Each structure stands twice: as structure tokens, then as C-alpha cells.
Amino acid sequence: MSDYPWYGLIETEEIQQGDLLFGCPFDQVDELGQPRRKDFDVVVLSQSCDLVNDKLEMVQVCPFWELESLAQRVEYFRGKRGREELRRGNLPGYHLLYRCTLAEKQTDLLVIDFRMQFAVRFVPLKSLAKGQTPRLRLLPPYREHLAQALARFYMRVGLPIDIPAF
């Protein structure tokens, strides 16, 4: 894996697709209609070309968790079968990232949950990113693999009648 590193350390406040940010605030309304603020560790999903050229007011981000932490909440990820399906990319709502081995920012395996995607205003997100330098950025081709997984999640088509099994 040394020929294709998964992550780089970024020292700029410029935000790009594949940046990992920790403690990103998200305001939501709970089941009782009360406003609540919750912090998530997120990966940036918006296209880098739009971000670099200041074409967005809102930036799409998606929460991620360490696999072991998510497995405590999602039983399917506790077993070998669930983890293997995740690794193979057979679970469209999730995407697996390899662990970061950079000494300054080590992580375990990370799982992105596309079903919990949300938008954050660009200016506060820049401020958050500036306070987290150096920060992790997913590098090519893994950044493009993430974008492809997101596209697969959105492009799914449910058929009313499927072809019968052989």
C-alpha cells in the first residue's frame, strides 16, 4: 500500500473533497421538535472545483465513524460477513476507508454513512478547517473511489418486479 497512500496531511485552510474534519457542528430538530446541536466527524463530499472557486454557499458533508464504534450500534458490522460486505462495497449506504497510519493522525478503519449526509455553511466550515491544521485529506484514487461510491448510492433504481433468481 505504500505506492498509493490513502491520506495526506494538509496545512492550508482551503477545503477540498475528501477532507476529514472533526467536531463539525450540525443543528437539528429532535423527535419532540426541540432544536439540538450535535457534533460529527465528517468527510467533505462537495466537488473540489466548486469549493476552490467559492461557488458554494453550503458544503455537503457526511459523518464517519471508526468501524469498531459503529459496530457497537450496528450489529451487522460485528460479524465477518457484514465487514466483508462493507469492504467489498456491497452496502450502498456505507463506504469503508482504510486506516490512517500517519504518525500525527492515526485512525482505525473509518466508515462513512451516506444516509446521514448534511450541508454546512461554507464560511464556518473554513473556520473549522483552519483550526484543524494539519488535517487529513483523502488522496487520489481513494478520493475518486469515495465519489464513485456516493454516486452509486444516489443512482440506485428500485424495480417493481426483479428478474427471478436462477
Secondary structure, DSSP 8 states (H G I E B T S, - for coil): -TTS-SEEEE-SS---TTBEEEEEEEEEE-TTS-EEEEEEEEEE-S-HHHHHTT--SEEEEEEEEEHHHHHHH-GGGGSHHHHHHHHHT--TTEEEE-----TTS----EEEEGGG-EEEEHHHHHHHHHTT-SEEEE-TTHHHHHHHHHHHHHH----SS-----
